[in-house]
Amino acid sequence: MTRRQKLHYGLGMDSAIEHEELKGSVHLRKYNDTNQRAFYAKWLELMCAEGEA
């Protein structure tokens, strides 16, 4: 079914907070797509890198 539909990874985009004790991406809500966005951001960075194999 998902082959026919566009996916939306916008869940939790406005829930990021700064935390003194925790490193990385911290969000107020339990469910969000932060990991998926980070994965595709890194994938895009690797695909756009020049001269690396």
N, C-alpha and C positions, 0 to 999 in steps of 0.2 A: 504494500500500500504506500509506503513512503517513497517509492520510486516515482510515484505520480504526483506527489505533493512537495512543496517547498518547505524546508525545515526552518524553524525560527528559534534562535538561541539567545533571546533577549530576557529570559527569566532572571530576575534579580539584579538587573543592571544598576538600579538605583539604591541598592541595599549595602554597598561597601562602606566600611567604617575603618577608622584608624584605631589600632589597639596597642597599648604600651607593651604588653607582655608577649603577644603573639606575632610571629613573623608572617609575611606573605599576605595573601588576599583573605580578609576577614569580612564576613557578611552577617547582617542581622537575621536574615531568614534562613530557615533550614534547607529549603529547596531553591536551587538556582543553577544557572548554566555557566558558572565561572570556569570550571575545568574544561568544558568544551570550547569556550572562547579562547582560553589560554593555549589549548592544543592546536587549534586552527591558526592562531597568531604565530606560534612557533613554526608550524608547517609552512605557512606563507613566507616567513623569514628564510627558512631553509630552501624553499623553491626559488626564491628571488636572489639568493646568494650567487655571485658570479665566481667562476674559477674553482669551485669546490666540487668534488665528486663523491 
